[in-house]
Amino acid sequence: MNMTGRPHHEDRLDHFCHLLYEATLLPIIRTDKAGLIQSCRPDTFPVNPKYGGLQEQVTGWIGERSPAAVPKLHSTPFLENFLFVSTGEEGEFAGGRIIIGPAVSAVWPEELLNGLLQDLKVPQGQRPAWIAYYRNLPVIDKSRLLYAGLLVHEWLTGQFLDLVDLIDASEPADEGSALKPAALTSLRLSGTREAGVYHHSPDTEKLFLKHIQHGDKKELLRAFAVLTDQGVGILSRRSPLRHQKNIAITVITLATRAAMEGGMFPEEAYTLSDVHIQHIEELGEVTKVENALQTALGDFADGVKRSLDQRVSRPIAICQRYIFDHLYEELSLPVLAKASGVSTVHLSRLFRRETGISLTEYIQRQRVEEAKQLLALSAYSLSDISARLLFHDQSYFTKVFKKYAGVTPKQYRHRRLGTAAPGG
């Protein structure tokens, strides 16, 4: 207590952490700005066998991570989940962190845990200690853990956040590939719990798929958080990694159909599906697969939203789809009119009326967008790209590209690569 009889700031913070532990029975750690433990609950804190002690574990968890403005959920390769909440850089609680966890999202069968430890190359003699560690961890759904983070954040700052804000913030960067799946899709177009299937309410699945069909990414992420907290069946008893991959493939297959029903071009949806599944198959950790699945679903919702933003009549939609699928071929007005099932005159008038631009301008814009992908993601020369996309010559390609992109193709490529473009 201070001279006024009011508790010190740290005493207030420790008292709040104590109440949070008693209410949730989740492990709670408070650290200072340097990451040193100031207090923890419970007294017999579960320590991961990988570390020599609790401080080493906390230091390992923090690593190079800087305090964030909103709570962040982290998942380890060992299926642990924990939440970082910054106490802020200003105000009475400035400088530290509150760590909620570790916890697991299910009571994992011993057979599955042994499969996980084998996947992670934990020596046989060390596995009993790991099994005992898992049995001491509290079980809580990830969404419930996120709600605990919302509670702490609001108490510290008085600021209201939505669950989706935390889901977005907790999505890590993809570490497994130099190119994200969305970028790989563009280039390719140019040339949770135990191992199993979801045993959830069909109504929940319909709602989940409806958000993809409507291109509603925010509600999709919210529904996905609920869906992954529901029970799942068994697809692989011996490997949690194989389990999660099987779930991801199943969900992406459903999402692909939903995206096409929402208006996404079939070839785009199928290619997006192929790239994400191939990427997931290359991953070696359960948490990376979970994160990749969430990214994939967001990409499908974004793709549908783009399609919905351009909603047009059936003949124009067919015309746009034909252009999308045949961008590397000659696209004459008679060919497009035949594909659309209308006369050339009607197609020209209808296209301008519904899109606000001419067919020629639309095709040029699509080819410029395609050229951007090739410039950023491939090693093709400017002359190769110009020829592939059927521009008359490289000079004309440069003129059209600059008209819509605001820069020359050479400048665009160098900007994307972060290098100087001598001579423009």
N, C-alpha and C positions, 0 to 999 in steps of 0.2 A: 504494500500500500504506500502511496505517497503522502505528502504533508496534508493534503486535502481530504484524505480518507478514501480517495478513489483508487481503484486498482491500476497498476502500471499497465502500459500497452501490452507488453509481453505476457503479463499475467492474464489479461483479458483474452489474448489469443490462445494461450495454453488452456484456459478454461473452456473456450469454444471448442478446441480440438478434443478435449475430454468429453464434452457433451456430444460431439459428433460421433466419437467412438462408441459411447454408451448407446446412442440411438441406432447406429448402423452395424456395430460390431465389426467394422472394417478397420484394418491397421491404419494408423494415422501417424505421420512423421512431420515435424516442423523443423525446417532448416534455416540457417541464416543466409546472407547473400553469397557467402563463399561455399555453401553447400554442406556446412557442418551441422550435425544433428543438434538441435536445442531441446527437443522433447519427443517422446514417442509413446504410443499406446498400441497394444498392451505391453506390459513389462517383458513378457516372454515373446518377443517379436519374431515371426518366422523369417529365418535367414536362408536365402538361396544357397545350396551347397556349392555353387560355382565360386562364391566369395568367401573370404576369410572372416568376415564379420559384417555387422550391419552398416557401419560407416563406409566400408569398401563397397558394399552393395549399393548404397545411396549414391556414392561418388560415381560408380559405374552407370547407374541409371541416368544421372544428370549429364554425364559426359560433356559434350560441347553444346548442349542445348541451352539457349538463352531463355530467360523468363518471357512468357507470352502474355498478351493482353487478355486472353480468355483461357479457361481450363483446357488442357490437352490430354486426350487419352492415348496411352502408349501400350502396345502389346509386344511381348518379347517372343523370341523363337521357342521359348519353353512354355508357351500358352498362358503366361501370367499377364494380367492386365493391371495397370496402375494409372493414376491420374495426377498430373501436375497442376497446381493452382498457385499462380504467383500472388504474393501479398502486395505487389505493386512497387513502383519506383518512388512514389510520393505518398504522403499521408502518414498516419500513425503506425501502420504496420509495414512500412516500406522495407524492401530489400530481400525478403526471403521467399520460401516456398512452403506450401503444404502438400504433402504427398499422400494420396489416399490409395491404399493397396499395399502389397499385391493381393490379387484375388483371381479366381478362375471362374469361368462361366458355366461349368457343369461339374458334377462328380464323375470324373473320368474313370472308366474301368481300368483295372491294372493292366490288362492285356494291351489296351490302347496306349497307356502311358509307356509301357515297355517298347511299343512300336515307335513312339515319339523319341524316346531316349536312344533307340537304335538309329533312327533317322539322323539324330544330332550327334551320333558317334560318342555317346557317354559310355565309358568303360563299364563292363558288366559288374565289377565289384562295387562301383559307386551307385548303382541303380537303387538298392534298398533305401539309401539315404534320400534319394530324390523322391521315391514313392512316399516316404514318410513326410517329406516336405509338402508334397501336394495334398496329402491328407490333412495337413494343418492349415491350409489356406481356406479362407471363407469363399463361399460360392455365391456369386451375384451376377445377374445379367449385365451386359455392357451398358444397356440403356439406363439401368438403375444406378450404375456407377457414374454415368454422366449426369444424372439428376443430382447426385450428391455433390458433384462439381458445381452445378448451377446454384445449389444452396450456399456453398462456401463463397462463391464469387459474389452473390448478391449480398451476403452478410458483410463481406469485406468492402465492397464498393458501392452498394446500394443500386447497382446497375442490373436491369433485367435482361436476361439472355434467353433465347429459344434453344431447344434441344438441337435443332438443325445447325445452329451457329457452332456448337461444339463438335458435331459430326464433321462439318466442313473443316474446322480448325485442326481436328485430329487426324485428318487424312494425310499420311506422309508422302513425300516425294518418292517416286519409283526409283529404287536403287539398283534394280536388276538389269537395266537396259539403258544404253545411251540415248535411245529415242523412246518417247512415250508411245503407248499403243495407238493413240489418236493420230500421231504423226506417222507411225508406221502404216496405218490404214490409208492415209492419203497417198503415201508412196506406193503402196501395193495397188491401189486403184489406178495409179499411173503405170504401170507395167505389170456348322458351327457347333456344331457340337459333336457328338460322336460320329462319325462317319456315315452319312446317309442322305436320303432324300427327305424333303420336308414333310412332316405329318402335321399339317396345319389346316385351319379351316379353309374350305374352298373360297369363302367370301373374302378372306384375307388375301388370298392369291389374286382374286379378281381385282381387288382394290389396288394391289401392288402393280399389276399389269396395266390397269387403267391409267395410272400416273405416267407410265411410259408412253402409252397411246396418246395422252394429252400433252406430252412433253413437259410435264411438271416436275422438274428436278428436285425442288425443295420438298414437296410432299412425298416424292419417291424415296428420298433418303430417310425421311421420317418413318415411312411404312417399312422400309428395309430394316431399320433398327428394330422395329417390332417383330418383323417376320423372323429375323435371325435369333430372336429370343425364344421362339416357340420350338417345340420338340422336333427332333429329326430322327430318322431311322438309320439303318446301318448299311453302308455300301462297302466299307473296308474296315474290318475289325483290327487289322494289324498296323495300319499306317494312318495317323491323323492327317499327314500331308496328302495322301491319296484320297482320303475322305473329303478334304476340303476342295481338292481339285474336281472331284466328281460332282460335288454340290455346285461349284462355280459353273461347270460345263452345263449342268441341267438348267440353272437359272439363266445363263446367257442364251441358251436355246429358246427358252420361253420369252425372254426379252426381245430376241430377234424377231419372232413372230409378232409380238405386240408392237414393235417399232414399225414394221411393215404395215400393219393394220392402221397405225397412226398416220401413215402417209410417207414414211421414209422410203427412198428408192430401194427396191429389193437388192440390187447389186451392191449398193452401199452398205445395207444392213448385213448381208451375208459376209462381205469382206471385213466389216468391223467385227463381226462374230469370229471369223477365222483368225484374225490377228490377235484378238484378246485371248482366245482359247490357246493359241500357240504360245503366246507370251506366258500365260498361266502355267502351261505344261513345263516351261523352262525354270520356274521358280522353285526354290529349295526350302522355303519356310512357310509354315501355315499362315502366319500373320501377313506375309507378303501376298499370299493368294487371296486372303480376305480383302485386303486393301485394293488389289487389282480388280476383284469382282465389283467392288463399290465404284471404282473408276469406270469400269466397263458400263455399268448401268447408267451412270451419269452421262457417258458419251451417247448412249442410245437415246436418253431423254433429250439431250441437246440436239441430236440429229432430227428427232421428230419435231421439236420446236421450230427449227429452221424450216422444215417442210410446211408446218402449219402457218408460219409467218408469210408464206408465199402461196396460200391456198388459192387455187384457180379452178376453172371449169375442166371437165374431163378431157376435151381435145387438147387443151393447153398443157395439162398435166402429162398426157401421153407424149406430147411433143418435147417437153422438158426432160422427161425420162429418156426418150430416144437420144436427145442431145447428150445427156449424161453418159449413156452407155456407148455412144459412138463418137466421142469427142476427137478421136484420132483418125476419123474418116471424113470424107467430103460430106458436107451437110447442106445440100441444096434445098431450095424451097419446095420443089416437086417431091423430093424424097420425104421431107418432113410432113408435107400435106398428106401424102399417101399413108404414112405411118399414123397420122392423127385421124384419118378418116374424114377429112373435110377438103374443100377446094383450096387452091393456093391463095386466092383473093380473100376468102373467109378467114383462113389461118392468119394471114398477115394482119388483117384488121383486128381480129379477136385477140391476137397476141399483144398488140400494142395497147388495145383498150384495157386488158386485164393486168398487164405488167408495167405499162407506162413507157416501155422501150420497144425498139424494133427487134425482129428476130436476129438480124445481123449483129446488132449491138449486144444482145443477150449471148450469142455464141462467142463473140469476142471476149466478153467479160468472163465467161466460163473458161475459155482457153487461157486467159491471163491468170485466173485463179489456179488453174492446173499448172501453169508455168511457174507460179510462186512455189508450189510444192516441189517441183522438180529442181528449181534453183536452190531451195533450202535443204532438200533431203537427198539429192543425188549428185553425182559427179559429172553429169552430162554437160557438154559445152553449150554455149548460147546458140551456136549454129545447129547443134543436134536438137535442142529443145524447139527451136524455131521450125525446123523441118518436121519433127514429129507432130507438132500441133498444126501443121499445114499452113503456116504463114508464107507469103510469097517469097520473102527473103529476110535476112537478119535485120536489115534496116527498117523494114516495115514492122517486123516483130517488135523492135525497140520503140518505134513510134506508138504502136497500139498499147504496148505494155505501160509506157510512161503516161499515156492518156488516162488509164484507169488506176495505176498504182502510184502515180505521182513521182516516180523515180525510174531510172533505167534498169533493165534486168541486171546489169553488172553491179550497180549501186545496191540493188535489193539483195543480191547474193552476199555481197560483202557486209552489209549491215546485219544480215541474219547470222553470218559467221563471226561477226565482231571484229572484222579487219577493215583496213582502209581500202578504198576502191580508186586506185590511181587512174586519173584521166576520165572518171565517170563511166 
